[in-house]
Amino acid sequence: MITKIRSYSFVFIFVFQSLVFAAAVPQNIIFMIIDGCGFNRIAAADYYEYGKKGGQVYEKFPVKLAVSTYPAGGSYNSQRAQNDFDYVEEGCTDSAAAATALATGVKTSNGSIGVDVNEKPLGNIIEKCEKLGMATGVITTVPFSHATPAGFVAHQKSRGSYTQIADEMITHSELEVIFGCGNPYYNNDGKKIDDSNFKYISSELWQKLAAGSAGMNLIQSRQDFLNLADGGTPQRVIGIAQVFETLQVNRSGISKAPFDVPFNQNVPTLAEMSNAALNVLDDDNDGFFVMIEGGAVDWASHRKNSPRMIEEMIDFENAVKAIVKWVETKSSWKKTLVIITADHETGYLTVTASGKKIPLMEWHCGGHTNSLVRFFAKGAGAKSFIARAQNTDPVHGKYIDNTDIPKTIFKFLETRKSQTK
């Protein structure tokens, strides 16, 4: 009798644990990246918007960790980072290697897109999601064929192979959504140009998109994006905003304070692009994966342009607010996982409160650093990342490596695959 009771107990515990784990596997995964964003960039946005730290909506997410970002062959030493101010300017990743690590779980050489150090193609999150029937998409505020979105889709030895990357994304992937910049017929002020600039997409592929023969529906105007946020949607859509390189950062004018130079009015915000993408992707009953990048934070940081960096940080937070609203009104935190992190830090920014709206900001370099970046997660499976945090930094606490993020997502996908057999 005792043996039978124990057997029932073990069965109950096994079933209970299985149900709990299954419930923690997300149906939808929203992976948000603030390109170039370190700890102090978030602090700067906090001081500007809220007058104190901790105000960003994602800073209230329950899972908070730090992330190491170095490329293949690199490392991060907490003690050296604490004791040697110049240490983090060594061994930095670029966006291509970082995106590859975040998408595949494998570190690679700087400049490489979706391939390992021997230039062998690596399987990525989007490919694995598509095999499960999930809808997929990538969104960015910079050219759609740039390093971060490319790293989640393409396989190229050089991040500069923009036209080849564009072709791979549009004609050789199953992406349902591609949104970004890189419009060949507009300049950085959103003005139509007499000539054309086919840096980020070939003229041949553009003509196919325009003719509707490339397998994706092309949208361009801000109103197109707004219209896509409600009602019926095409099966596959590419949105190339009417601007060349960035939605706003590269517009003309000298900013002395955030928002003092008028914005390009013909392009969507990141929140508007996100709403449009979600309306397309959530039609799939198998769920979806989408990567959403605030890519121009990095562009502003390379230029040490504090006002426009803050503009981009606020634009990113508004996108997070839109995502949170979507989860809480059209999905749920039991079905959807939202992850927020950065690919690396740019500019070695330090920040202090000034007593005024604009904090005191000092840039210590114009390139990337090997500093830890932040990680936030909320929703189904969010707590799974905590178990990955095996290292502790004396300043920033528990941290994971950037490759731990996709490895955790792969576990979710493996569980989903086993559940469908």
C-alpha positions as CSV (number, residue, x, y, z in Angstrom):
1,M,0.0,0.0,0.0
2,I,2.8,2.4,0.9
3,T,4.6,1.5,-2.4
4,K,1.4,2.2,-4.4
5,I,1.0,5.6,-2.7
6,R,4.6,6.5,-3.4
7,S,4.2,5.5,-7.0
8,Y,1.1,7.7,-7.3
9,S,3.0,10.6,-5.6
10,F,5.9,10.3,-8.1
11,V,3.5,10.2,-11.0
12,F,1.7,13.3,-9.6
13,I,4.9,15.2,-9.2
14,F,6.1,14.3,-12.7
15,V,2.8,15.3,-14.3
16,F,2.7,18.6,-12.2
17,Q,6.2,19.5,-13.2
18,S,5.6,18.7,-16.8
19,L,2.4,20.9,-16.8
20,V,4.3,23.8,-15.2
21,F,7.1,23.6,-17.7
22,A,4.7,23.3,-20.6
23,A,2.8,26.4,-19.3
24,A,6.1,28.3,-19.3
25,V,6.8,27.7,-23.0
26,P,5.8,30.8,-25.0
27,Q,3.5,30.7,-28.0
28,N,4.8,34.1,-29.2
29,I,8.3,35.5,-28.7
30,I,9.1,39.2,-29.1
31,F,12.8,39.8,-29.0
32,M,13.6,43.5,-28.8
33,I,17.2,44.9,-29.2
34,I,18.4,48.4,-28.5
35,D,21.5,48.6,-30.7
36,G,24.5,50.1,-28.9
37,C,22.6,50.5,-25.5
38,G,24.6,50.2,-22.3
39,F,23.4,50.7,-18.7
40,N,24.0,54.5,-18.8
41,R,22.0,55.0,-22.0
42,I,18.9,53.7,-20.2
43,A,19.8,56.0,-17.2
44,A,20.0,59.0,-19.5
45,A,16.6,58.3,-20.9
46,D,15.3,57.8,-17.3
47,Y,16.7,61.2,-16.2
48,Y,15.3,62.9,-19.2
49,E,11.8,61.4,-19.1
50,Y,11.3,60.8,-15.4
51,G,13.9,62.7,-13.5
52,K,15.2,59.5,-11.8
53,K,16.4,56.0,-12.6
54,G,14.1,53.1,-13.1
55,G,11.4,54.8,-15.1
56,Q,11.5,52.9,-18.4
57,V,8.5,50.5,-18.7
58,Y,10.8,47.6,-19.3
59,E,12.8,48.3,-16.2
60,K,9.8,47.1,-14.3
61,F,9.9,43.6,-15.9
62,P,10.4,40.9,-13.3
63,V,13.6,39.3,-14.8
64,K,16.6,41.7,-14.8
65,L,20.1,40.5,-15.6
66,A,23.3,41.7,-17.4
67,V,24.8,40.3,-20.6
68,S,28.3,39.8,-21.8
69,T,28.7,40.5,-25.6
70,Y,32.3,39.7,-26.7
71,P,32.8,38.0,-30.1
72,A,34.5,34.7,-30.9
73,G,37.9,34.4,-29.2
74,G,37.0,37.2,-26.7
75,S,36.2,37.3,-23.0
76,Y,34.9,39.5,-20.2
77,N,36.7,40.0,-16.9
78,S,34.7,41.7,-14.2
79,Q,37.6,42.6,-12.0
80,R,39.5,44.2,-14.9
81,A,36.4,46.1,-15.9
82,Q,36.0,47.4,-12.4
83,N,39.7,48.3,-11.8
84,D,40.9,49.5,-15.3
85,F,38.7,52.1,-16.9
86,D,40.2,51.5,-20.4
87,Y,39.8,47.7,-20.3
88,V,36.3,47.6,-21.9
89,E,37.6,49.4,-25.0
90,E,39.4,46.1,-25.9
91,G,37.9,43.0,-27.5
92,C,34.6,44.5,-28.5
93,T,32.0,42.9,-30.7
94,D,30.4,44.5,-33.7
95,S,26.7,44.3,-34.5
96,A,27.1,41.5,-37.1
97,A,28.9,39.1,-34.7
98,A,26.5,40.1,-31.8
99,A,23.4,39.6,-33.9
100,T,24.7,36.2,-35.0
101,A,25.4,35.2,-31.4
102,L,21.9,36.4,-30.4
103,A,20.2,34.5,-33.2
104,T,22.2,31.3,-33.3
105,G,23.8,30.8,-29.9
106,V,27.3,30.7,-31.5
107,K,29.9,33.4,-31.3
108,T,31.6,34.4,-34.6
109,S,34.1,36.9,-36.0
110,N,33.3,40.6,-36.3
111,G,31.7,41.4,-39.6
112,S,30.2,37.9,-40.1
113,I,26.5,37.4,-40.6
114,G,24.9,34.0,-39.7
115,V,28.2,32.0,-40.2
116,D,30.8,30.7,-37.8
117,V,34.5,31.5,-37.7
118,N,35.0,29.1,-40.6
119,E,32.3,30.8,-42.6
120,K,30.0,27.8,-42.3
121,P,26.2,28.7,-42.1
122,L,24.6,28.5,-38.7
123,G,21.0,27.7,-37.9
124,N,19.1,30.6,-36.4
125,I,16.0,31.2,-34.3
126,I,13.9,32.3,-37.3
127,E,14.7,29.1,-39.3
128,K,13.8,26.9,-36.3
129,C,10.5,28.8,-35.7
130,E,9.6,28.5,-39.3
131,K,10.0,24.7,-39.2
132,L,7.4,24.7,-36.4
133,G,5.0,26.7,-38.6
134,M,5.4,29.9,-36.6
135,A,5.2,33.3,-38.4
136,T,8.4,35.3,-38.3
137,G,9.5,38.9,-38.8
138,V,12.2,41.5,-38.4
139,I,11.8,45.2,-37.8
140,T,14.4,48.0,-37.5
141,T,14.8,51.7,-37.6
142,V,17.8,51.5,-39.9
143,P,18.2,49.7,-43.3
144,F,16.4,46.4,-43.3
145,S,19.5,44.6,-44.7
146,H,21.8,46.0,-42.0
147,A,23.7,43.9,-39.4
148,T,21.1,43.2,-36.7
149,P,18.1,42.1,-38.9
150,A,20.5,40.4,-41.3
151,G,22.1,38.4,-38.4
152,F,18.7,36.8,-37.6
153,V,18.0,35.7,-41.2
154,A,21.0,35.7,-43.6
155,H,24.2,33.8,-44.0
156,Q,27.0,36.0,-45.4
157,K,30.7,36.3,-44.6
158,S,30.5,40.1,-44.8
159,R,27.9,42.4,-43.2
160,G,28.6,44.8,-46.1
161,S,27.0,42.5,-48.7
162,Y,23.7,44.5,-48.4
163,T,22.2,43.6,-51.7
164,Q,22.9,39.9,-51.3
165,I,21.5,40.0,-47.8
166,A,18.4,41.8,-49.0
167,D,17.9,39.1,-51.7
168,E,18.4,36.3,-49.1
169,M,15.9,37.9,-46.7
170,I,13.2,38.6,-49.4
171,T,13.5,35.7,-51.8
172,H,15.1,32.9,-49.8
173,S,13.5,33.1,-46.4
174,E,9.9,32.5,-45.2
175,L,9.7,35.8,-43.3
176,E,6.2,37.2,-43.2
177,V,7.3,40.7,-42.1
178,I,10.4,42.8,-43.0
179,F,10.2,46.4,-41.9
180,G,13.0,49.0,-42.0
181,C,14.7,51.8,-44.0
182,G,16.9,51.7,-47.1
183,N,14.5,53.2,-49.6
184,P,16.5,53.9,-52.8
185,Y,14.4,56.9,-53.9
186,Y,14.5,59.0,-50.7
187,N,17.1,60.8,-48.7
188,N,17.7,61.0,-45.0
189,D,15.2,63.9,-44.7
190,G,12.4,61.7,-46.2
191,K,12.5,63.7,-49.4
192,K,12.2,62.1,-52.8
193,I,15.4,62.3,-54.8
194,D,15.8,62.7,-58.6
195,D,18.3,59.9,-58.8
196,S,18.4,56.6,-56.8
197,N,20.7,54.9,-54.4
198,F,20.6,51.1,-54.5
199,K,23.1,50.5,-51.6
200,Y,20.8,48.4,-49.5
201,I,18.7,46.6,-52.1
202,S,19.5,45.9,-55.8
203,S,17.6,47.7,-58.5
204,E,16.5,44.4,-60.0
205,L,15.0,43.2,-56.7
206,W,13.4,46.6,-56.1
207,Q,11.7,46.5,-59.5
208,K,10.3,43.0,-58.7
209,L,9.0,44.3,-55.3
210,A,7.4,47.3,-57.0
211,A,5.8,45.0,-59.6
212,G,4.5,42.6,-57.0
213,S,6.5,39.7,-58.4
214,A,9.0,39.2,-55.5
215,G,6.7,37.2,-53.3
216,M,6.1,40.0,-50.8
217,N,3.7,43.0,-50.7
218,L,5.6,46.3,-50.7
219,I,4.5,49.2,-48.5
220,Q,6.3,52.5,-48.1
221,S,4.3,55.5,-46.7
222,R,3.6,56.1,-43.1
223,Q,-0.1,55.8,-43.8
224,D,0.6,52.3,-45.3
225,F,2.1,51.2,-42.0
226,L,-0.8,52.8,-40.0
227,N,-3.4,51.1,-42.3
228,L,-1.7,47.7,-41.7
229,A,-2.2,47.9,-37.9
230,D,-5.9,47.1,-38.1
231,G,-8.1,44.8,-40.2
232,G,-7.0,42.3,-42.8
233,T,-3.4,41.7,-43.7
234,P,-1.4,40.3,-46.6
235,Q,0.4,37.0,-46.0
236,R,3.9,38.5,-46.5
237,V,4.8,42.2,-46.4
238,I,7.9,44.2,-46.7
239,G,7.8,47.8,-45.5
240,I,10.6,50.0,-46.6
241,A,9.9,53.5,-45.2
242,Q,10.3,56.6,-47.4
243,V,13.8,57.4,-46.1
244,F,17.3,56.3,-46.8
245,E,19.2,55.2,-43.7
246,T,17.4,56.0,-40.5
247,L,13.9,57.0,-39.7
248,Q,15.0,60.1,-37.8
249,V,18.7,60.2,-36.5
250,N,20.2,61.2,-39.9
251,R,17.8,64.0,-40.7
252,S,19.3,67.4,-41.3
253,G,19.7,70.1,-38.6
254,I,21.8,70.4,-35.4
255,S,20.1,69.2,-32.3
256,K,20.9,71.1,-29.1
257,A,18.2,69.3,-27.2
258,P,16.0,66.3,-27.9
259,F,13.1,67.1,-30.3
260,D,14.2,70.6,-31.2
261,V,14.6,69.7,-34.8
262,P,11.4,68.8,-36.6
263,F,11.0,65.1,-37.3
264,N,10.5,63.5,-40.7
265,Q,6.8,63.2,-40.9
266,N,6.4,60.7,-43.8
267,V,7.9,57.8,-41.9
268,P,6.4,55.6,-39.1
269,T,7.7,55.3,-35.5
270,L,9.0,52.1,-34.2
271,A,5.8,51.7,-32.2
272,E,3.7,52.1,-35.4
273,M,5.9,49.5,-37.2
274,S,5.5,47.2,-34.3
275,N,1.7,47.5,-34.3
276,A,1.5,46.8,-38.0
277,A,3.8,43.8,-37.7
278,L,1.9,42.3,-34.8
279,N,-1.4,42.5,-36.8
280,V,0.2,40.5,-39.6
281,L,2.0,37.9,-37.4
282,D,-0.8,37.2,-34.9
283,D,-2.9,35.6,-37.7
284,D,-0.8,32.5,-37.3
285,N,-2.3,30.0,-34.9
286,D,1.1,28.4,-34.3
287,G,2.4,31.7,-32.8
288,F,5.2,33.9,-34.0
289,F,8.7,35.2,-33.4
290,V,9.7,38.8,-34.2
291,M,12.9,40.7,-33.7
292,I,12.4,44.4,-33.2
293,E,15.4,46.7,-33.2
294,G,15.9,50.3,-32.1
295,G,18.9,50.4,-34.5
296,A,19.5,54.1,-34.6
297,V,20.5,54.4,-30.9
298,D,23.8,53.0,-32.1
299,W,24.0,55.5,-35.0
300,A,23.5,58.5,-32.7
301,S,26.0,57.1,-30.2
302,H,28.7,56.7,-32.8
303,R,28.3,60.4,-33.4
304,K,28.2,61.2,-29.7
305,N,24.9,62.9,-30.4
306,S,23.2,63.0,-27.0
307,P,20.0,64.7,-28.0
308,R,19.2,62.3,-30.8
309,M,20.3,59.3,-28.8
310,I,17.6,60.3,-26.2
311,E,15.1,60.7,-29.0
312,E,15.8,57.1,-30.1
313,M,15.6,55.8,-26.6
314,I,12.2,57.3,-26.1
315,D,11.1,56.0,-29.5
316,F,12.2,52.5,-28.3
317,E,10.3,52.8,-25.0
318,N,7.2,53.8,-26.9
319,A,7.5,50.7,-28.9
320,V,7.8,48.6,-25.7
321,K,4.7,50.3,-24.4
322,A,2.9,49.3,-27.6
323,I,4.1,45.7,-27.3
324,V,3.0,45.6,-23.6
325,K,-0.5,46.9,-24.6
326,W,-0.8,44.3,-27.3
327,V,0.2,41.5,-24.9
328,E,-2.3,42.6,-22.3
329,T,-5.2,43.2,-24.7
330,K,-4.8,40.8,-27.6
331,S,-2.6,38.0,-26.0
332,S,-1.5,37.4,-22.5
333,W,1.7,37.1,-20.5
334,K,1.0,33.3,-20.2
335,K,1.3,33.0,-24.0
336,T,3.8,35.7,-24.9
337,L,7.4,36.2,-23.9
338,V,9.0,39.7,-24.3
339,I,12.8,39.9,-24.2
340,I,14.8,43.2,-24.2
341,T,18.5,43.5,-24.5
342,A,21.3,45.2,-26.5
343,D,23.9,43.8,-28.9
344,H,26.7,45.9,-27.3
345,E,27.5,49.3,-25.8
346,T,28.6,52.2,-28.0
347,G,30.4,55.3,-27.0
348,Y,31.4,54.4,-23.5
349,L,28.8,56.8,-22.1
350,T,28.8,58.0,-18.5
351,V,25.8,59.9,-17.1
352,T,24.9,61.9,-14.0
353,A,21.8,63.7,-12.9
354,S,22.0,67.4,-13.6
355,G,19.0,68.7,-11.7
356,K,17.6,69.6,-15.1
357,K,15.7,67.6,-17.7
358,I,18.8,66.8,-19.7
359,P,21.3,64.8,-17.7
360,L,25.1,65.4,-17.9
361,M,26.5,63.0,-20.5
362,E,30.1,62.3,-21.3
363,W,31.2,60.1,-24.2
364,H,34.6,58.4,-23.8
365,C,35.0,56.9,-27.2
366,G,33.3,56.8,-30.6
367,G,33.2,53.0,-31.0
368,H,31.9,50.0,-29.3
369,T,32.9,48.7,-25.9
370,N,33.0,45.3,-24.2
371,S,30.9,46.5,-21.3
372,L,28.0,44.4,-20.0
373,V,24.6,45.4,-21.3
374,R,21.2,45.0,-19.7
375,F,18.6,42.2,-20.1
376,F,14.9,42.3,-19.2
377,A,12.2,39.6,-19.7
378,K,8.6,39.2,-18.9
379,G,6.0,36.6,-19.8
380,A,5.9,32.9,-20.5
381,G,9.3,31.3,-19.8
382,A,11.0,34.5,-18.6
383,K,12.3,32.9,-15.4
384,S,14.2,30.3,-17.4
385,F,16.9,32.9,-18.1
386,I,17.7,33.3,-14.5
387,A,19.0,29.7,-14.3
388,R,21.5,30.6,-17.0
389,A,23.1,33.4,-14.9
390,Q,26.2,31.6,-13.6
391,N,28.4,34.6,-13.4
392,T,28.4,37.6,-11.1
393,D,29.7,41.1,-11.8
394,P,30.6,43.2,-8.7
395,V,28.8,46.3,-10.3
396,H,26.0,44.8,-12.3
397,G,25.2,41.6,-10.5
398,K,24.2,38.3,-12.1
399,Y,24.9,38.0,-15.8
400,I,24.5,35.7,-18.8
401,D,26.3,35.5,-22.1
402,N,24.5,36.7,-25.3
403,T,24.6,33.1,-26.6
404,D,22.5,32.0,-23.5
405,I,19.5,33.9,-24.9
406,P,19.0,31.9,-28.1
407,K,20.0,28.7,-26.3
408,T,17.1,29.2,-23.9
409,I,14.8,30.0,-26.8
410,F,15.9,26.8,-28.5
411,K,14.8,24.9,-25.5
412,F,11.4,26.4,-25.7
413,L,11.2,25.4,-29.4
414,E,12.4,21.9,-28.7
415,T,9.7,21.5,-26.1
416,R,7.1,22.8,-28.5
417,K,8.3,20.3,-31.2
418,S,8.1,17.4,-28.8
419,Q,4.5,18.4,-27.8
420,T,3.3,18.3,-31.4
421,K,4.6,14.8,-32.1
